[in-house]
Amino acid sequence: MKTAGKFALLAVLLTLGSAIQAFAEDDVPPIAQIVALDECEPKSFNDTFGPDFCRNVALGASTPLDKFVGDAMAGNPDPGWDFEPDVLTIKKDTTLSVVDQGGEIHTFTEVQKFGGGFIDAINAGEETVPECRGGFKNVDVAKTRILQGSQIHVTGLSKGEHLFQCCIHPWMRVKVEVK
């Protein structure tokens, strides 16, 4: 190959490399992570609900089922069941990666306003929000389910405030502000 041809090929490769890098930088949306946490005590939860219902791997932190239910019914839900962070500000087109690092299944359901979930006994008097009605029989709720150790991605959030809660444990709440 003649020298002129080599320079032309080099110019094409450099241009292509720059285009690929620009494409990669421009088209990959930023990601923000939200973590779902809980401290279910495996023996009491699994004895009641079945094997592997609770897969808690927290070291030294767990809440037995009777204490969990009693506290929630009294309006004092266990703070170990939580989304972190509670408030998040992101840019438009950011992907939310919601990871369940707890021992139980959760949902990450967008709601118009915070309120109760689909288990009346632990709603502490709050009415079930419309978005959570029907539990997992409601396809829109089922689509937001996050199994232990898994994650879901939320994309396409418009500018403004978005409220998300767990429809099972309704005190698990996060406000996302999209700028």
N, C-alpha and C positions, 0 to 999 in steps of 0.2 A: 504494500500500500504506500502510495506516495505521501510525502510530508503534508501536503495540503489536505489530502483525504483524512489523514490521522487527526489534524487539527479540527477539521469539520466534524469528525466522529466524536472527538473530545468535547467540542462545543455542544453537540446534541446531548451527550451523556450528562454534562454539567447542567444544562437547561432542564432535562428530564428529572435529574436528582433534585433540583431546586423546586420544580413543580410538585414532585411527590412529597417533599418536606412541607411545602406550603399547604398542600391538600391535607396532610396528616394533622398539621397544627390547626388549620381552620375548621375542619370537619369533625373533629373529635370533641364532643361537648364535655364541659367540666363535670365532675362527679362529686356529690356531697353525700356523706354517709350518715345514716341514722341507725342506732342500735336499739333493738328491743331486748329488754332484760327482764328476768324474773328469778325468784329464789324458791321455786317449788321444792318441797322435800319429797324425794322420790318414793319412799316406802308408803307414806300415807296417801299420796295422790294415786300411785299405781295400784294400791290395794283397793281403792274405790273405783277408779276409772279404767283399769286394765294395764297390762304390761306396756312399758315404754311411753305411757302418757306423759310422764315427767322424766326428762333426761337431764336433770340439773347436774352441771359439772363444777359449780361454784365451790370453792374451798372454804369450808367453815361457815357458810351462809345459806341457811335454808329455813323455810317456814312450813310447818305442818298444815295439812288441809283444814283441820278444824279451826286453827288460829286464823288462817287466811280468810275463810268464809265468815267467821265471827266478826273479825275486824272490818271486813268489807260491808257486812250487813249493818254494823254499827256506824257506818259512815267514816271509818278510819282505815281506808285500804292500805295494804302493805306498800310502802314506798319502794320496795325492791322490785316491784312490777312497774316498769317505766320505759319510756322512750328517751334516749339521750341523743342530742340535746333536746331541751324542752322548746326552745325557740331557735330558728335557723333562718338566716338571710342569705339568699342565693341570687345569682344573675339568671335572667331568662335563658332558657335552653339548657340549664343544668339538669343532669340526671340525678335523681335521688336513688341511692342504693340503700335499701332498708334490710338490715341483717338481723336475724333472730339468733342472738347469743344466749337466750334463756333456755329453760328446760321444757317449756310448753309451747303450744301453737298460739299465735297471735294473729290479728288482722291489722292492716294499715289502711284504714278506710277514710276517704275524704268525706267530711260532713259540713253542713251549712253552719251549725253551731254545736258546741260540745253538749253532751248529755249522756243518758244511759245507754247501755249496751243491750244485747239480746238475752241476758240472763237476769231477769228481774230481781232475784234475791240479792244480788251484789251491786245493784244500781244506787244504793243509798238514797232512795226516794226520787231519783231523777228519772224522768220519763224516757223511754227508749227513743233515740233519735230515728227519724224516718229511714235514714240510710242503713241502719243496722237491723231494721225489722225483718223478721223471718229467719235470722241467723244464716247458717250455711245453705239453707234451702233457697235463699235469695242469691241468685247468681252473681250479682254485683258485690255482695259481701264475700262469697266464696272466692272470687277472683283476687281478693286482697289478702287472702290467707297466706301466712308465712310459717312454714314448718320449722321445727327446731333445726338449727344449723344451716338453714337455707336463706335465700335473699330474694327480694323482688326489686324491680326497677320501676320508678315512676318518672315518666317523661311528659313533655308538652305542657307544663304548668304555665298558665298565663300570668301576666304581671298582676300583683296584688297579694292579698292574704289568703292562705289556704290552711284549713284546719284538718288535722288527721287524728283519729283515735282508734284504739282497739275496740272492736265491737264485743269482745268477750270481757275484757278488763277495761271498762270505759274511763278510768282515771289515767290510763296510759294515753297521753295527749302530746301533740306537738303542733306548734304554729310555724308555718313556713311563709316567709315574706319573699316574694319574687320581685326583684328590681328590674 
